[in-house]
Amino acid sequence: MISVDGLTVEFGGTTLFKDISFVINEKDRIALMGKNGAGKSTLLKILAGVRQPTRGSVTAPKGTEIAYLPQHLMVDDGRTVFEEASQAFAHLHETEAEIEKLNAELASRTDYESDSYMELIEKVTALSEKFYAIDMTHFEEDVEKTLLGLGFERTDFNRPTSDFSGGWRMRIELAKLLLRDPDVLLLDEPTNHLDIESIQWLEDFIRTSAKAVVVISHDRKFVDSITTRTIEVTMGRIYDYKASYSHYLELRRERREQQMKQYEEQQKMIQETKDFIERFKGTYSKTFQVQSRVKMLEKLELIEVDEVDNSSLRLKFPPSPRSGSYPVIADGVGKSFGDHTVFSGASFTIERGEKVAFVGRNGEGKSTMVKCIMGELEHDGRLELGHNVKIGYFAQNQASMLDGELTVFQTIDDVAKGDVRNKIRDLLGAFMFGGEESTKKVKVLSGGERTRLAILKLLLEPVNLLILDEPTNHLDLKTKDVLKQALLDYDGTLIVVSHDRDFLDGLVNKVYEFGGGRVREHLCGIYEFLETRKMENLQELERKNK
């Protein structure tokens, strides 16, 4: 369907990838993987036609519709949520108008035998076939189902888009793309702005209704659930496997082991051949054999072993100062904005060293509760922090709050105090910002690289209560695993707001569920919680919330 031939991207003297080729077929479910900065988003932009490669081409049959959801996007204001989502069908109204115009032109012409008249008939026929193949009678129902699936309430439909945050606007844009039913769907981190339930709905939609899909996501569970093919971008090359991401990792390891075995055997043979040549090169009776072996070595195609990217983040949180036994005590806490009650009567106690998750649909009050704990919002009820509690906070938009004009080094240098100033270079190296990387301006960094930098800033002060609001957005799988291990080793108290099931699994032992104006405590891990609540699909969730 889409053919990529000899694609090369170069900028600033650096080759991002070189001479890569692959084909996207109908019904392909492709995960585009690789570390932060490898060029995944750039490749997706080239496929979408919003960026041009240095060399090479991307071709698709005429009429192929490609829909692209970038990482960062703003919806135009001026329409309600329902009206904006209905814009997915605007092109059909335009097509209908064009058909009417062409039919009127046919009716007024008399040159029935001319080539241009036949071309006009062919054009009308093609447009009509495409238009009448689409069932427009249920489009309002489709818009409604899609918006509900992505987490909107019916009461949101007639609200202006300007009332919603960037994350919710991204959902509106995603709804428009899904409603268009494109031939190829390109999604760059679609789960960053979705809660667990909406992710589950999207998984189901892609599996049952979508055509070809290429997705960048660092949500391992999501990727493994929807994809059947993995293309990894690494070190300027691609590796293409018809397998889910987890299966691909196994296959790649096996492939490299096989390559290594073949390489070692070839090297042994080469050495034995060289020894033979050296031993008998002056012997008349062996002249022919020596010459034969020399020619064989000259023609030998050397086996290469795939280079493995061994760069990794070395992350360890500093020892936390000892706090009181109960860092957070909430008793009857409530928060309202005007007539809207976000939650009320929330009572819970978080003990020193506990690792807990705040989960629930977007807008149910997770981030609001975090701001109450930090003293940024007034609230009803009693909310106390324990003795000697020092909070370290990572906001959802932490990465975007960095000054784009500063270099990586300057960003850290500005906040580092005391003895740590002598270790800035070492710290940057541990976070994969060594050498020239430290001189890059923040504005040229990828989303994942910015998040890494924001986490490094957080590490510069010892804290005993870590509050992380969606820390894994934009992080690649390897870095996520490192962060998760560092949090498991962290000796302070942790509150994490996240929709990443794989990240939360094994990390937290208590879940606080936000929903319906209440906060419920579940003494279990994330999968036990999901099983208890039987939230396998959105329909079940909808029934529970009504």
matplotlib code that plots the C-alpha trace (Angstrom):
import matplotlib.pyplot as plt

x = [0.0, 2.8, 6.2, 9.3, 12.4, 16.0, 15.0, 17.8, 17.5, 20.5, 20.6, 23.4, 26.1, 24.3, 22.7, 19.5, 18.9, 20.3, 18.9, 16.0, 13.2, 10.0, 6.4, 3.2, 0.6, -3.2, -4.2, -0.6, -0.4, 3.1, 4.9, 7.6, 10.2, 13.5, 15.2, 14.4, 16.0, 16.4, 14.1, 10.8, 8.7, 10.7, 9.9, 6.2, 6.1, 7.7, 5.1, 2.4, 3.9, 4.5, 8.3, 10.6, 13.5, 17.0, 16.9, 14.6, 10.8, 7.5, 4.8, 1.2, -1.6, -3.7, -6.6, -4.9, -6.0, -3.4, -4.4, -1.7, -1.9, 1.3, 2.5, 1.6, -1.5, -4.1, -7.7, -9.2, -11.6, -15.0, -16.9, -18.5, -16.9, -19.5, -19.2, -15.4, -15.5, -18.1, -15.5, -14.3, -17.1, -16.5, -14.6, -17.7, -19.9, -17.2, -17.2, -21.0, -20.8, -18.1, -20.3, -23.2, -21.0, -19.6, -23.0, -24.2, -21.2, -22.0, -25.7, -24.6, -22.1, -22.8, -19.3, -20.2, -17.5, -14.6, -11.8, -12.4, -16.1, -15.1, -12.6, -15.3, -17.6, -14.9, -14.2, -17.8, -18.2, -15.1, -16.2, -19.7, -18.6, -16.4, -19.1, -22.1, -20.0, -19.9, -23.0, -23.7, -27.0, -25.3, -22.6, -24.0, -24.2, -20.6, -19.4, -21.2, -19.8, -16.2, -16.4, -17.8, -15.1, -12.4, -13.7, -16.0, -19.4, -22.6, -22.7, -19.4, -20.8, -22.2, -19.3, -16.9, -13.5, -11.9, -13.1, -10.8, -7.1, -4.6, -4.8, -8.6, -8.3, -5.9, -8.6, -11.0, -8.4, -8.0, -11.8, -11.8, -9.0, -10.8, -14.1, -12.5, -11.7, -8.4, -6.4, -3.4, -3.5, -0.3, -0.3, 2.5, 2.2, -1.7, -1.9, -0.1, -3.4, -5.7, -6.7, -6.6, -10.2, -9.9, -6.7, -8.5, -11.3, -8.7, -7.0, -10.3, -11.1, -7.7, -8.0, -11.5, -12.1, -8.9, -7.1, -3.3, -1.8, 1.7, 2.0, 4.8, 4.1, 6.1, 3.2, 4.4, 1.0, -0.7, 1.9, 1.8, -2.0, -2.5, 0.5, 1.6, 4.8, 7.7, 10.0, 12.8, 14.8, 18.2, 21.6, 20.5, 19.0, 15.8, 15.0, 11.6, 10.0, 6.5, 6.0, 4.7, 7.3, 7.8, 8.2, 10.5, 12.9, 13.2, 13.7, 16.3, 18.3, 18.2, 19.3, 22.2, 23.3, 23.2, 25.2, 27.8, 28.2, 28.6, 31.0, 33.2, 33.3, 34.3, 37.0, 38.4, 38.4, 40.1, 42.8, 43.4, 43.6, 46.1, 48.2, 48.3, 49.3, 52.0, 53.3, 53.5, 53.9, 57.5, 56.8, 56.8, 54.5, 51.9, 52.0, 48.6, 46.9, 48.3, 47.2, 43.7, 43.3, 44.5, 41.9, 39.3, 40.0, 39.9, 36.4, 35.1, 32.0, 32.6, 29.8, 28.8, 27.2, 24.4, 25.6, 23.7, 22.8, 24.2, 23.7, 21.5, 20.4, 22.0, 19.4, 19.4, 17.5, 19.5, 18.8, 15.7, 15.8, 13.6, 10.0, 7.3, 5.4, 2.5, 3.6, 0.0, -3.2, -6.5, -9.7, -12.9, -11.1, -13.2, -12.7, -15.2, -14.9, -18.1, -21.0, -18.8, -17.7, -14.5, -14.5, -15.7, -15.2, -11.8, -10.2, -6.9, -3.5, -0.3, 2.5, 6.2, 7.8, 4.5, 4.2, 0.7, -1.0, -3.7, -5.9, -9.2, -10.6, -9.3, -11.0, -11.9, -9.5, -6.2, -4.0, -6.4, -5.7, -2.0, -2.2, -4.2, -1.4, 1.2, -0.8, -1.4, -5.2, -7.6, -9.9, -12.6, -11.7, -8.3, -5.2, -1.9, 1.7, 3.8, 6.9, 9.9, 8.1, 10.0, 8.1, 9.6, 7.1, 7.1, 4.2, 2.6, 3.9, 7.3, 9.2, 7.5, 8.2, 11.9, 13.5, 14.1, 16.8, 19.1, 21.5, 21.2, 24.2, 22.9, 19.5, 21.2, 23.9, 21.2, 19.6, 22.6, 23.8, 26.6, 29.0, 26.8, 28.0, 31.3, 29.5, 27.3, 29.2, 29.0, 25.3, 24.7, 26.7, 24.6, 21.5, 22.9, 23.7, 27.5, 29.9, 28.3, 24.8, 25.2, 25.6, 22.3, 19.6, 16.6, 14.3, 15.9, 15.5, 12.8, 9.9, 11.7, 15.0, 13.2, 11.5, 14.9, 16.3, 13.3, 13.8, 17.4, 16.4, 14.2, 17.1, 19.3, 17.5, 16.9, 13.2, 11.2, 7.8, 8.0, 4.8, 5.0, 2.2, 2.5, 6.3, 6.5, 5.0, 7.5, 10.0, 11.3, 10.8, 14.4, 14.4, 11.0, 12.4, 15.3, 13.1, 10.8, 13.8, 15.0, 11.6, 11.5, 14.8, 13.7, 13.5, 11.0, 7.2, 5.9, 2.6, 2.4, -0.4, -0.2, -2.3, 0.7, -0.4, 3.0, 4.8, 2.6, 2.7, 4.9, 5.7, 2.7, 1.0, -2.0, -4.4, -6.6, -9.4, -10.9, -14.3, -17.9, -16.8, -15.3, -11.8, -11.8, -8.8, -7.8, -5.1, -3.6, -1.5, -2.8, -3.8, -5.6, -7.4, -8.4, -9.5, -11.6, -13.3, -13.7, -12.9, -12.0, -13.8, -15.3, -18.9, -18.5, -17.0, -19.9, -22.4, -20.6, -20.5, -24.2]
y = [0.0, 2.5, 1.8, 3.4, 3.3, 4.2, 6.8, 8.9, 11.8, 14.0, 17.2, 19.2, 16.8, 13.9, 11.0, 10.0, 7.0, 5.8, 4.0, 2.3, 0.6, -1.3, -1.7, -1.0, -3.5, -3.5, -4.6, -4.3, -3.4, -2.0, -0.9, 1.7, 1.2, 2.6, 4.7, 8.4, 10.5, 7.5, 9.2, 7.4, 10.6, 12.0, 8.8, 9.0, 12.7, 11.6, 8.8, 11.4, 13.8, 16.7, 16.4, 15.6, 13.2, 14.1, 11.3, 8.5, 8.4, 7.4, 6.3, 5.3, 4.4, 7.3, 8.0, 6.4, 8.3, 8.7, 10.1, 11.3, 12.1, 14.0, 14.1, 17.8, 19.3, 21.9, 21.8, 25.0, 26.8, 28.0, 24.7, 22.4, 19.0, 17.2, 19.7, 19.5, 15.7, 15.8, 17.6, 14.1, 14.0, 17.5, 16.0, 13.9, 17.0, 18.5, 15.4, 15.5, 19.1, 18.2, 15.3, 17.7, 20.2, 17.6, 16.2, 19.7, 20.1, 16.8, 17.9, 21.1, 19.5, 18.0, 16.8, 13.2, 11.6, 13.7, 12.4, 15.1, 14.1, 10.5, 11.6, 13.6, 10.6, 8.4, 11.0, 11.3, 7.5, 7.1, 9.8, 8.5, 4.9, 6.1, 8.5, 6.1, 3.3, 5.2, 5.0, 8.5, 7.7, 6.7, 9.3, 11.0, 7.7, 6.9, 10.3, 9.7, 6.2, 7.4, 10.3, 8.2, 5.6, 8.2, 9.3, 12.2, 12.4, 13.2, 16.5, 17.4, 17.2, 20.7, 22.4, 24.5, 22.9, 26.0, 24.6, 21.6, 21.1, 20.2, 16.5, 16.4, 18.4, 15.7, 13.2, 15.2, 15.1, 11.3, 10.9, 12.8, 10.5, 7.3, 8.5, 9.2, 5.4, 6.1, 3.5, 4.1, 5.4, 7.0, 7.5, 9.1, 8.3, 8.2, 6.8, 9.8, 11.6, 8.6, 7.0, 3.2, 2.7, 4.8, 2.9, -0.3, 1.0, 2.2, -1.2, -2.8, -0.3, -0.8, -4.6, -4.8, -1.7, -0.1, -0.8, -0.4, 1.1, 2.4, 3.4, 4.9, 4.1, 3.3, 1.5, -2.1, -3.6, -1.4, -2.2, -5.9, -5.9, -4.2, -4.9, -7.9, -6.4, -4.5, -2.1, -0.9, 2.2, 2.0, 3.4, 4.6, 1.2, -0.6, -4.2, -5.5, -8.5, -9.9, -10.2, -8.4, -6.3, -8.8, -11.7, -9.5, -9.0, -12.8, -13.2, -10.5, -12.0, -15.4, -13.8, -12.1, -15.3, -17.1, -14.2, -14.3, -18.1, -17.7, -14.8, -16.7, -19.8, -17.6, -15.8, -19.2, -20.4, -17.1, -17.5, -21.1, -20.1, -17.3, -19.7, -22.2, -19.4, -18.1, -21.7, -22.9, -19.7, -20.6, -24.2, -25.1, -28.2, -26.1, -23.0, -23.8, -24.4, -21.2, -19.1, -20.7, -19.8, -16.2, -15.7, -17.3, -14.8, -11.9, -12.9, -13.9, -12.0, -11.1, -11.8, -8.7, -8.9, -6.4, -3.6, -3.5, -0.2, -0.7, 3.0, 3.1, 5.4, 4.9, 6.2, 6.1, 8.3, 9.8, 8.5, 10.2, 12.0, 10.2, 11.5, 10.8, 7.5, 8.9, 11.4, 12.0, 11.9, 12.9, 13.1, 14.1, 16.0, 17.5, 19.9, 21.8, 24.3, 26.4, 24.0, 21.1, 18.7, 16.9, 14.6, 14.7, 12.8, 11.4, 9.8, 7.8, 7.5, 6.9, 5.3, 6.0, 3.9, 3.0, 3.1, 3.9, 4.7, 7.3, 5.9, 6.8, 8.5, 11.9, 14.7, 12.7, 14.5, 12.7, 15.8, 18.0, 15.7, 16.0, 19.8, 19.7, 17.5, 20.1, 23.0, 24.6, 24.3, 25.1, 22.3, 21.0, 18.7, 18.0, 17.2, 16.9, 16.2, 14.3, 15.4, 16.5, 15.7, 17.0, 16.8, 16.2, 16.8, 15.8, 17.4, 16.1, 19.1, 19.2, 18.5, 21.3, 23.8, 23.6, 26.7, 25.8, 28.4, 27.0, 24.1, 20.8, 21.7, 25.2, 23.7, 21.5, 24.1, 26.6, 24.4, 22.5, 23.6, 22.6, 19.6, 18.3, 21.1, 19.2, 16.2, 17.8, 16.3, 12.8, 13.2, 14.3, 11.3, 8.9, 10.4, 9.9, 13.6, 13.1, 14.9, 17.0, 16.1, 18.4, 21.4, 20.9, 23.4, 22.0, 23.1, 20.5, 17.6, 14.9, 14.5, 11.6, 13.4, 16.4, 14.1, 12.5, 16.0, 17.0, 13.8, 14.6, 18.0, 16.2, 14.1, 17.1, 17.5, 14.6, 14.2, 11.7, 12.0, 11.7, 12.6, 11.7, 12.8, 10.7, 10.3, 7.8, 10.0, 10.1, 7.7, 4.8, 1.3, 0.9, 4.2, 3.3, 0.1, 1.9, 4.5, 1.7, -0.1, 3.1, 3.8, 0.2, 0.8, 4.3, 4.3, 7.1, 7.3, 7.3, 8.6, 8.0, 9.1, 6.9, 5.1, 2.8, -0.6, -2.3, 0.5, 0.2, -3.6, -4.7, -1.1, -0.2, -2.2, 0.1, 1.7, 4.8, 4.9, 8.3, 8.3, 9.4, 12.1, 9.5, 8.1, 4.4, 2.5, -0.9, -2.9, -4.6, -4.1, -2.6, -5.9, -7.2, -3.9, -4.1, -7.7, -6.7, -3.9, -6.1, -3.2, -5.3, -2.9, 0.5, -0.8, -2.3, 0.9, 2.9, 0.7, 1.1, 4.9, 5.2]
z = [0.0, 1.0, -0.3, 1.4, -0.8, 0.1, 2.7, 4.2, 6.6, 7.4, 9.4, 11.1, 9.8, 11.5, 9.6, 11.5, 9.2, 5.9, 2.9, 4.7, 2.7, 3.7, 2.6, 4.7, 3.6, 4.0, 7.6, 8.9, 12.6, 12.9, 16.1, 15.3, 18.1, 19.1, 21.8, 22.3, 19.5, 17.1, 14.5, 15.0, 15.0, 12.0, 10.1, 10.9, 9.7, 6.4, 6.0, 6.7, 4.1, 6.6, 6.3, 3.4, 3.5, 2.4, -0.2, -1.1, -1.6, -0.1, -2.6, -2.2, -4.7, -5.8, -3.4, -0.4, 2.7, 5.4, 8.8, 11.2, 14.9, 16.1, 19.7, 20.1, 18.4, 19.2, 17.9, 16.5, 18.8, 17.7, 17.7, 20.2, 20.9, 18.8, 15.9, 15.9, 15.9, 13.1, 10.9, 10.1, 7.6, 6.1, 3.2, 2.3, 2.0, -0.2, -2.4, -2.6, -3.8, -6.4, -7.8, -8.2, -10.0, -12.4, -13.1, -14.0, -16.3, -18.0, -18.5, -20.2, -22.6, -26.0, -27.1, -26.2, -28.3, -27.0, -24.7, -22.2, -21.9, -21.3, -18.7, -16.9, -16.9, -15.4, -12.7, -11.7, -11.6, -9.4, -7.0, -6.8, -6.1, -3.3, -1.9, -2.0, -0.5, 2.8, 5.0, 6.1, 7.8, 11.1, 11.3, 14.4, 16.2, 15.2, 16.5, 19.8, 20.2, 19.4, 21.8, 24.6, 24.0, 24.3, 27.7, 27.0, 28.8, 26.9, 28.8, 27.1, 23.6, 23.4, 25.4, 23.3, 22.6, 24.3, 27.7, 27.4, 28.1, 25.5, 26.3, 25.8, 22.6, 21.4, 22.1, 19.9, 17.1, 17.6, 17.4, 14.0, 12.6, 13.7, 12.3, 8.9, 8.6, 6.8, 4.8, 7.0, 10.5, 11.9, 15.7, 17.6, 21.4, 21.3, 24.9, 26.5, 26.8, 27.6, 30.8, 31.3, 30.2, 27.1, 26.1, 26.4, 24.1, 21.6, 21.7, 20.8, 18.1, 16.4, 16.6, 15.2, 13.0, 11.8, 8.5, 8.3, 11.5, 12.3, 16.0, 18.2, 21.8, 24.9, 26.5, 26.2, 27.0, 24.4, 21.7, 22.3, 22.3, 18.9, 16.7, 14.6, 13.2, 14.7, 13.0, 15.2, 14.3, 15.7, 14.8, 11.4, 10.3, 10.7, 11.8, 10.5, 12.1, 11.6, 15.3, 18.4, 20.2, 23.0, 20.5, 18.4, 21.3, 21.6, 17.9, 17.7, 20.6, 18.8, 15.5, 17.1, 18.9, 15.5, 13.9, 16.7, 16.2, 12.4, 12.9, 15.3, 13.0, 10.1, 12.0, 13.1, 9.4, 8.3, 10.9, 9.9, 6.2, 7.0, 9.1, 6.1, 3.7, 6.0, 6.6, 3.0, 0.9, 0.0, -0.7, -4.4, -4.1, -2.2, -4.5, -6.2, -2.8, -1.3, -4.3, -4.1, -0.4, -1.0, -3.7, -1.5, 1.3, -1.2, -2.3, 1.1, 2.2, 5.9, 8.4, 10.4, 13.8, 14.4, 16.7, 19.9, 21.5, 25.0, 26.1, 29.1, 31.8, 35.2, 37.6, 41.4, 43.7, 46.5, 50.1, 51.4, 54.8, 57.3, 57.5, 60.1, 60.0, 58.1, 55.3, 54.1, 56.2, 54.5, 56.5, 54.7, 51.9, 49.2, 46.3, 44.2, 41.4, 41.5, 41.2, 40.1, 42.8, 41.8, 44.9, 48.4, 51.7, 50.7, 53.7, 53.5, 55.2, 53.3, 55.4, 55.2, 52.4, 50.7, 46.9, 45.8, 42.5, 41.8, 38.9, 37.2, 34.2, 33.2, 35.0, 38.1, 40.4, 40.5, 39.6, 41.7, 44.8, 44.1, 44.1, 47.4, 49.0, 47.8, 49.3, 45.9, 46.1, 49.0, 49.9, 52.4, 55.2, 56.8, 54.8, 56.8, 55.8, 58.3, 60.2, 58.0, 54.7, 51.7, 48.4, 45.0, 42.3, 38.6, 36.7, 33.5, 31.6, 33.4, 30.2, 28.3, 31.2, 30.5, 28.9, 25.2, 24.7, 27.4, 26.7, 28.5, 30.6, 31.5, 32.5, 35.2, 36.1, 37.0, 39.6, 41.0, 44.4, 46.7, 46.1, 43.3, 41.0, 40.7, 39.3, 36.7, 33.8, 35.4, 36.0, 32.4, 31.2, 33.3, 31.7, 28.2, 27.8, 27.7, 25.4, 22.6, 23.8, 26.8, 24.5, 22.6, 23.2, 25.0, 22.1, 19.7, 22.1, 21.6, 24.0, 25.7, 26.0, 27.6, 30.1, 31.0, 31.7, 33.8, 35.9, 36.4, 37.8, 40.2, 41.5, 42.5, 45.9, 48.3, 49.0, 51.0, 49.2, 45.5, 43.6, 39.9, 37.5, 34.3, 34.4, 31.6, 28.8, 26.0, 27.7, 25.6, 27.0, 28.2, 30.1, 31.6, 32.9, 34.4, 36.1, 37.4, 38.9, 40.5, 42.0, 43.4, 45.1, 46.3, 50.1, 50.5, 49.9, 46.3, 44.8, 41.1, 38.8, 35.7, 33.1, 32.1, 33.3, 32.6, 34.5, 37.6, 37.7, 40.5, 41.5, 43.6, 46.3, 46.9, 44.4, 45.0, 42.5, 41.6, 40.1, 40.6, 43.1, 45.4, 46.3, 46.9, 48.4, 47.0, 48.9, 45.8, 42.7, 39.4, 37.6, 40.7, 40.8, 37.1, 37.6, 40.7, 38.9, 35.8, 33.5, 30.5, 28.2, 28.3, 28.2, 31.6, 32.9, 31.4, 33.2, 36.5, 36.3, 35.5]

ax = plt.figure().add_subplot(projection="3d")
ax.plot(x, y, z, "-o")
ax.set_aspect("equal")
plt.show()
